Amino acid sequence: MLDKGSTYICECTDVSVDGKGIARVGNDVVFAGGMIPGERARIRITGKKGKISLGTVEEILSASSFRVRSECPYAGRCGGCSLSSMAYEEQLRYKLKHVNDCLEKIGKTDITADTIIESPKRMGYRNKLSVQVRRVGGELALCYSSNEGEGLVPIDRCLLADDDLNRMLSIVSGLIKEEGIEAYDPSARRGYLRRINIRKTRNGDISVLFETASRNLEPIRKLSDRLAGEAGLKKIFITVGINRSHTEDNVYDQLVNIKGRGYLEETVNGIRYRIRPESFFQVNTDVAEKMFSFIREEISNMQISEILDLYCGVGMISLQLADLAESVTGIEIIPGAVEDARHNAEDNGISHARFSLGNVGKQEEEIRTKPDIIIIDPPRKGCSREALEYIRLKDPSMIVYVSCDPSTLARDLRLLSDRYRIRSVRVFDMFPQTTHVETIVLLQKLNS
């Protein structure tokens, strides 16, 4: 057992899913941020999590040939870009290996991916920036979570985000301090401003969503007038999301549009989308285009009567494929996203698409379809048991599974393996400088 506060010399052999170096000291496994496989370092033990010891790097004794100087001023403290000290080519190799390891060890399959599609941008690719508003050291600060999972790191900018998002972040930060707006304190369960989400589309639209713990909108109304003027932007949309819960979940009691039309517009592969600030949309639009093109190529030679899109959001994937099918149906749990999906279908002249509000797997009587293809793009936790049973009930010839978590993807693939086989796997680097990765798996029904 390793003693807290003691130092040890060890060699990093792998990287954990949250970007920490994995090493061994005798029979003990240590996770230490800031190490790259092949490096020897002196680490200090800071604690324990289950059977794993946690540590911090005191000194790199032998650096990896893949180590690069991180451009991020918060590297080693912020949990946002945990691979930024690793050469990009090695990041890609690590991510591909991680996906394939999950498929083999969790999914129990020997069908793996042989390539990973690069992101056109390695920095500045994010179209969304989300920060917590807190008091740190007595000062109001906009923060990311730390790489230790607890605590916060005040930031002035994020190099993963688009330049205009960082400019807006700086303006917002200055204005909320000048206006004396109170930060929310989750431990005391009091305060006003909890979080700020800023989003940008490629046509120049920018939305700012202020999450408050109160129904009092006057502080944001006053702030929004100054924000629109100082930003010098004509297409800025400001919304308040009221969240009076005592959790950190982004669940709003009410959304109130303060300035502008209340939604953004984006075009992806020729399809126009309306997106509300609270709706899901892929954060790297350039890579999203590559993903959707891949799916189209894979199914373009099929005779498709019906496509069913689960977790459909604003219709992002299903509308990309609508011209390949006679009809398209989408299910989504967020009311605003369903409204946007319906608008997006109409705006693109797609009359054979319909979108329904509901929880996947809990409305069999309402959605009476017999799809040839089911698309699933679930949250990081993967598909619920009800959703997998719903897919079995619908019995499609093919499943297109889009995943942002290789481990839950592999788990779900194994649960479906008695009915479906993997036809193809493609990995996309949606999130450069981080351990996260997007994977698309096409499943073909057995004996079809």
N, C-alpha and C positions, 0 to 999 in steps of 0.2 A: 504494500500500500504506500502511495506517495504522500509525503507530508505537505500540507498547505504552507506556502511561503518558501519551500525549499527549491533549489535550482538543480537542473539535470541537463546533460548533453544527450541529444537524440537526433535521429535522422527521420525526415518526413518521407513517407512511402505513398501517400495518397491524399486526396482532398475530400472533405465531407460535403454533404449536400448544401451546407450553408457557407462553404468556402474556407473552412478552417483546415489547417494542415493536420494530417493524422500521423502519429508517431508512436513508437513503443519505448518504454523504459522498463526493461526486464519483461515481466508478464503483463504490465499495466499499459493500457491504451490511453493516449493523451491527445486531446484536440486543442490545437494552438493556432490562433489566427496569425496570418502573416508569413506562413511557411509554404514553400512550393516543393513538390516531390523531388527528391534527390538532394535536398539541402540538409546540412547539419547545423544545429542551432543550440544555444543555451536557453532553456525555457524556465520560467518560474511558475510553479503550481499555484493556481488561484482558487480552486474549489473542485467540487465533484458533482457529477450529474449521473445518478445511477451507478453503473460500473465504470463510467468514463471519467478520467481526470481532465480538468480544464486548465489551460495554461496560457501564458503570454510569452512572446519571444523577447528575451533580453538582448540577444546578440546573434546575428547570423555568422556562423563560423566558416561555412563553405557554401557559397551562393550557387544556385542553379544557373545553367546557361540560358534558361528560359525566363530568368528574372529581368524585368524592365522597371524603369522608374515610373511610378504611378503619377499621372497628371493631377489626380484628385487631392486637394488640400486636406481632406478628411480621411484619407486612406489609413486603415488600421483602427479607426475609431467608429466610423459610420458603417452600417451593414449593407449599404446600397450597392457598392461595386467591389465586392470581396475578391475578384480575380484581376483587378486593375494592375497588379504588380506582375502578372503573368503575360508573356508574349501572346498575341492574339492567336497565332497558329496553334499554340499549346492549349489555349482555352477551348478551341474547337475540338482538338483531340480528346481533351478531358470530357467535354460534354457528350461527344459521340460514344465514348467508352461508358459513361454513366448510363446513358439510355440503353445501350446494349447489355450492360450488366444487369439492369433491372428486368429487361425482357427475358434474359436467360435465367436469372436466379429467382425472380418473383413470378414472372409469366410462364416459366418452364417451357420456353420455346427456343429452337435453334435458328429461327428466322430473325435476322437483325438488320440494322441499317448499315450501309457501306459508305455513306457520305453525309455531310452536313452542309446545308446551304448558308453561306456567309451573309451577314448584314451589310448592305451597301455603306452604311455609316457605323463607325465603331464608337463614336461619341456624338452627343447631340441628337440622338435618334428618338428619344422619348417625346411623344406628343402630349403627355400628361405629367403634372408635378403635384404631389400631395404632401403637405407638411402639417405637423401638429403645432398648435400654438400653446406655449407654456412660459412660465417664469423660470429662468435658470440663472442662479447666482443673483437673484433680485432683479434681473432684467428680462423684459419680454423678448422672446426668441421664437423663431420658426425652426422646427426641429425634425430630424429623421431619427429613427430608432438606432441605437448603438449596435455594434457587431456582436456584443455579448448577449443580446436579446433583452436586456434590462437597461433602463436609463435612456437618455436622449442626447443627441448631438446637435447643437445649434448650427445652422448652415446659412450661408449668404447666397449660395448658388449650387447647382448640381450639374456636373459636366455631362451627365447622361441625357439631360433635357435640352430641348431646342433653345437657342439663344433668346428668342422672344419670351419664352416662359421664364427664363432667368431674369430678364429685364423687368417683366411684370412682377416677379417675386420681390425684387428689390424695391420697386415702387410701393407695392402693398405693405411691405415691412415698414418702410418709412412712414406711411400714412397712418397705420394702426397705432404706431408709437406716438405720432403727433396728436392723434385724436384721443389718446388715452384710453383706448379700448382694452378692457380687462381680459386677460387670458383665463381659460378654464383650468381648474385644479381638480383632477380626477380623484385624488385621495380625499380632499375635503368636500368634493361634490358641489363645488360652487364656482362661479365665474361665468364668463359670457362666450368668448370665441374659442371653439375647440379645434377646428381644422380648416385649412384652406386648400381647395383643389383648383388647379389652373390647367386648362386644356387648350390646345391649338390645332387647327386643321391646316392643310397645305394651301388653302386659298386665302389664309390670313385671318380667319375667324378666331377669336379668343374668348373663352368663357372663364369666369371666376365664380366658384361656388364657396360661399362662406358658411361653415357649419357652426351653428350657435346652440347654446344650451337654454335659450330663452326665446319667447315669442316677441320680444321687443325688437322691432326692426329699425328703429330710428338711428342707432349707431351705424348700421350698414347703409341705410339710405344716405346719410350725410357723407359717409366714406365713398360711396359709389359716385357721387357727383364729382368729387375731387379726383377719383381714380380715372374716370373716363377722360377728364381734361388733361391730367398730367401724363397719361399714357400716350395721348395724341392719336388714339385709334378710333376709327369710325365703327368698326365691327367688333365691339366688345359687349359681352352679355354677362350680366351679374345676377346671381341667384342666391337665395338664402335657403339652406336646409336646416330645419329646426329639429334638433335631436336632444330630447330631455331625459333620455335613459341614463342609467349609471354604468353603462358598458361602453367599450371603445368601438363597437360595431357601427358601421356607417348606415344606420337605419333611421330614416327621417319620419317624424310625425307629420311634417308638412313641408312642401317646397313652394317658395314664393319668388316669382320673377320680379326683380327690382329694376333692371334696366335692359333694354334691347328686347329681341324677340324670344329669348329664352332657350335657344338651341343653336348648334353649329351646323355647318354643311361641309361635307367631304365627298370627294369622288375617288373611287377605287376601281381600277380596271373598267372605267366607263360607266359604272353604276353610281348614281348620286344617293347620298345618305343624309338624313337629318338626325342629329345626335343631341340628346339632352345632356346636361352636365353630369347627371347621376347614372346615365346608361353606360353599359360596358362597350368598349371599342378597343381593338388591339392597339397597344401603345407604340408599336413600330410599324407605321403604315407601309413603308417600303417592303418590309418582309411579309406583311400580310398579303400584299399583292402577289408575291411569289408563291405563298401557300395556296391561295385560291386558284392560281393558274395551274399548280400541280394537281389539285383535286379535279379541275376541269379536264385536264389531259387524261387522267386515270379513268374517268367515267364517260368520256365523250363518245365512245363507240358502243355504248349500251342503249338498248331500247327502254326508256324510262317513262313509266306512266305516272308514278307518284313519288315525290320526295317529302319526307317528314323530317323537320329540323327541330330537334330538342335543344333546350337552352338557347333559343334562337336570337335573343337580344333584339337589336334593331333590324334584324333580317340580313346581317352582314354576309353570312355564307350562303344562305338559301337563295337570295336574290342574285348572287353571282352565278348560280347554276340553273336559274329558273327557265332559261331558254332551252335547256336540255330535257325538260320534263313537261308532261301535259298538265300537271298540277303540283303545287307546292303548299305545304302546311307547316306552320311554325308554332311552337309552344314556348311561352316565356312567363316568368313569375312577376316581373316588374311592370306595372301598368303603363308607365310612361314609355317604356321601350316597345311595348306592344303597339301603342298609338303611333310611335315613330315608324315601326316596321310597316304598318298599314299605309302610312303616308308615303314611305319610301317606295313601296310597290306601286302605288298609284302614280307617284311622280315619275317613275321610270316606265310607265305604260305597261306594267306587268299585272294583267287582270286575273290571271289564274293562280295567284298566291293569296292565301288567307292566314291570318295570325290570331291565335287565341291566348287569352290570359289563363294561366293555370300552373300547377305544380307537377312537374314531370312524373308520370307514373300514377297519378291520382285522379285522372279524368278519362278513363277508358270509355265511359258512356258518351262523353262529349265529343271526342275526336274519333270518328268512325272512318278510319282510313286503312288501306291495305298497301303500304308503301313498298316500292322496289328498293329504295335506299333510305336509310336513316342516318342523319348527321347528328353527332353528339359532340358538343364543345362545353363540357362541364367545368365547374370551378375546380380549384386545385385539389380539393378532397375527392374528386372523381365522381362516379355515378353512385347514386343511392341504390339500395337493394330494390326499392320499388321501381326505379328507372330501368334497371337491368331486367326485371320481370316484365316490365312494359315492352321493352325491346323484344323479348322472347315472344310475348303475346302477338306483337305485330309481325314477327317472322319475316323480316326483309331479306332480299337476296344478298344485299351488301350493306355494311356499316362503314361509315367514314368517321373515325374517332380522332378528334383534334384535342390534344392534351398539353397542359403546361406543367405537368408533374409526372415524370417517368415511372415513379413507384406506384402511384394509384392507377395509372394507365395499365401497367403490367398486371396489377391485381385484377382489374376488370377484364383484361384480355383472357386471363386464365379462367375466370368465371364464365366466359362465353365460349371457351375452347371446345366444349362438347358439341357445339352447334356451328361454329365458325372457325375458319382457318385464316391465317394472315396471308394476304396477297402481296402487300408491299408496305414498306416503312420508309418515311423520309423525315429527317431531322432539320430544323430551321433555327438559326441563331437569332431569335427574336430579341434577346436581351444581352448584348455584348457587355463584357466586364463583370457580369454576374454569373452565378452558378445556374441560373434558370435557363430553360430551353423549351422550345415548342416542338412537338412531334405529331405527325399525322400517320395513322395506320389505317389501311383499307382491309376490311375483313370480308371474306367471301363465304357464303353459306356452304357447308359441307355437301358434297354430292350434287353440286349445281354447276 
